């Protein structure tokens, strides 16, 4: 016969297993939540305009011209639209589906829609990284992360290092599209004078632009 103690242990184990399963399902639900993102209809025309401006910027750098170019959120997302890939990132179980950028008056949030497997089941998720620009002089700047979320789940800063493999895997397909950023002398997020909407500006020098080269 099974003793009462053995029955209690069995019930306790069953409860613990149930809690673990429920917790895992809740975690999967939270990180798989989509975000309300305004795409503004990215298109090839805006993507071509973004590429044209980048070419102008690179030409100005070569000619040592002081100036800057501006990019709207729509131009940025149209440019990134062509970075969408269905190929698995090298050596990692993550697929990058699409990417998007949301500009505010002080920072930018970078969204990566991806897919992986959780408990052997496919799991879609959205990685959200909110950056601020930290300018330290001509061609001396970085983009520290202020906030990191997966779906609706905000990730405490102490856990960020554990996500580096996933972040690197999702960013790898974008290297060819963002290689020009390594030669930017200075950058700033500010308001457009006409629309009053945030825009990203790239400078060929630092810090105050005398002319718009676009």
C-alpha positions in Angstrom: 0.0 0.0 0.0 1.1 3.6 -0.7 1.6 5.5 2.5 0.0 8.9 3.1 3.4 10.6 3.0 4.1 9.1 -0.4 0.7 10.4 -1.6 1.4 13.9 -0.3 4.8 13.9 -2.0 3.1 12.8 -5.3 0.5 15.5 -5.0 3.2 18.1 -4.2 5.2 17.1 -7.2 2.2 17.2 -9.4 1.4 20.8 -8.1 5.0 21.9 -8.7 5.0 20.5 -12.3 1.7 22.2 -13.0 3.1 25.5 -11.7 6.2 25.1 -13.8 4.1 24.4 -16.9 1.7 27.3 -16.2 4.7 29.6 -15.6 6.3 28.6 -18.8 3.1 29.1 -20.8 2.6 32.5 -19.2 6.2 33.5 -20.0 5.8 32.4 -23.6 2.5 34.4 -23.8 4.2 37.5 -22.5 7.2 37.4 -24.8 5.1 36.5 -27.8 2.9 39.5 -27.6 3.1 41.7 -30.6 3.5 45.5 -30.4 1.4 48.3 -31.7 3.8 49.8 -34.3 2.9 52.5 -36.8 4.7 51.3 -40.0 3.5 54.3 -42.1 3.5 52.1 -45.2 7.2 51.7 -46.0 7.8 51.5 -49.7 10.5 51.3 -52.4 10.3 55.1 -53.2 11.2 56.1 -49.6 13.8 53.4 -49.5 15.4 54.8 -52.7 15.4 58.3 -51.2 17.1 57.0 -48.1 19.8 55.3 -50.2 20.2 58.5 -52.2 20.8 60.5 -49.0 23.3 58.0 -47.7 25.2 58.3 -51.0 25.2 62.1 -50.7 26.5 61.8 -47.2 29.3 59.4 -48.1 30.3 61.8 -51.0 30.4 64.7 -48.6 32.6 62.8 -46.3 35.1 62.0 -49.1 35.2 65.6 -50.2 35.5 66.9 -46.6 32.3 68.9 -46.8 30.7 70.1 -43.6 27.0 69.3 -43.7 24.3 66.8 -42.7 21.4 64.7 -44.0 18.0 64.0 -42.4 16.0 60.8 -42.4 12.3 60.5 -41.4 11.1 57.4 -39.6 9.3 56.3 -42.8 12.6 56.6 -44.8 14.5 54.6 -42.2 11.9 51.8 -42.1 11.6 51.7 -45.9 15.4 51.3 -46.1 15.3 48.5 -43.4 12.4 46.8 -45.2 14.8 45.2 -47.6 16.8 43.7 -44.6 14.0 41.3 -43.8 15.3 37.7 -44.2 13.9 34.2 -44.0 17.4 32.7 -43.4 18.4 31.3 -40.1 21.1 33.4 -38.4 24.4 31.5 -38.5 24.8 29.1 -35.7 21.8 30.2 -33.8 18.2 29.1 -33.7 16.7 32.5 -34.4 15.0 33.8 -37.5 14.8 37.6 -38.2 11.4 38.3 -39.8 11.4 42.1 -40.0 12.8 45.2 -38.3 11.5 48.7 -37.5 12.6 51.9 -35.9 10.5 54.3 -33.8 11.9 57.8 -33.3 11.1 60.1 -30.3 12.4 63.5 -29.5 15.2 62.1 -27.4 15.8 58.4 -28.3 15.0 55.6 -30.7 13.4 52.2 -30.2 14.6 49.4 -32.5 12.2 46.5 -33.0 13.3 43.0 -34.1 10.5 40.6 -35.0 12.0 37.1 -34.7 11.2 33.5 -34.3 12.7 30.7 -32.3 11.6 27.5 -30.5 10.4 27.2 -26.9 9.7 23.8 -25.4 10.2 22.5 -29.0 7.4 24.7 -30.3 7.8 27.7 -32.6 7.6 31.0 -30.8 7.4 34.4 -32.4 8.6 37.4 -30.4 9.4 41.1 -30.7 12.7 42.3 -29.2 12.5 46.0 -28.3 15.6 48.0 -27.5 15.4 51.7 -26.6 18.6 53.6 -27.3 19.9 57.1 -26.5 22.6 58.8 -28.4 25.8 59.5 -26.5 28.0 61.8 -28.5 31.6 62.3 -27.3 33.0 64.3 -30.2 33.6 63.8 -33.9 33.1 60.2 -34.8 33.0 59.3 -31.1 29.6 58.2 -30.1 27.6 55.1 -29.0 24.1 54.0 -28.5 23.6 52.8 -24.9 20.5 50.8 -24.2 18.0 52.4 -21.8 15.3 49.7 -21.9 15.0 46.2 -23.2 11.8 44.3 -23.6 10.6 41.1 -25.2 6.9 41.4 -26.1 5.3 42.8 -23.0 8.0 41.6 -20.7 10.5 44.2 -19.5 13.9 42.6 -19.0 15.8 43.7 -15.9 19.3 45.1 -16.7 21.1 42.3 -14.8 19.7 39.8 -17.3 20.8 41.7 -20.4 24.2 39.9 -20.8 22.3 36.6 -21.1 20.5 37.8 -24.1 23.6 38.8 -26.1 23.7 35.6 -28.2 20.1 36.1 -29.3 20.7 39.9 -29.9 23.8 39.2 -32.0 22.0 36.5 -34.0 19.1 38.9 -34.8 21.5 41.7 -35.7 23.8 39.7 -37.9 21.7 39.8 -41.1 21.6 43.7 -40.8 25.4 44.2 -40.9 25.5 44.8 -44.7 22.7 47.4 -44.4 24.1 49.3 -41.5 27.8 49.2 -42.3 27.8 52.9 -43.3 27.1 53.8 -39.6 30.7 53.1 -38.7 31.7 56.2 -40.6 29.2 58.6 -39.2 30.9 61.6 -37.6 28.0 62.7 -35.4 24.3 62.0 -35.2 21.3 63.5 -33.5 17.5 63.0 -33.2 15.6 66.2 -33.4 12.3 67.7 -34.7 11.7 68.5 -38.3 11.1 72.2 -38.6 8.0 71.8 -40.8 6.3 68.6 -39.7 7.5 68.8 -36.1 8.0 65.0 -36.2 11.3 63.4 -35.0 14.0 62.8 -37.5 17.5 61.3 -37.5 20.3 63.5 -38.7 23.8 62.4 -39.7 26.6 64.9 -39.7 29.9 65.0 -41.5 31.4 66.8 -38.5 30.5 67.7 -35.0 28.4 69.3 -33.5 26.4 72.1 -35.2 25.5 71.8 -38.9 25.8 75.0 -41.1 24.2 73.4 -44.1 21.8 70.6 -45.2 23.5 68.6 -47.9 20.4 66.5 -48.9 
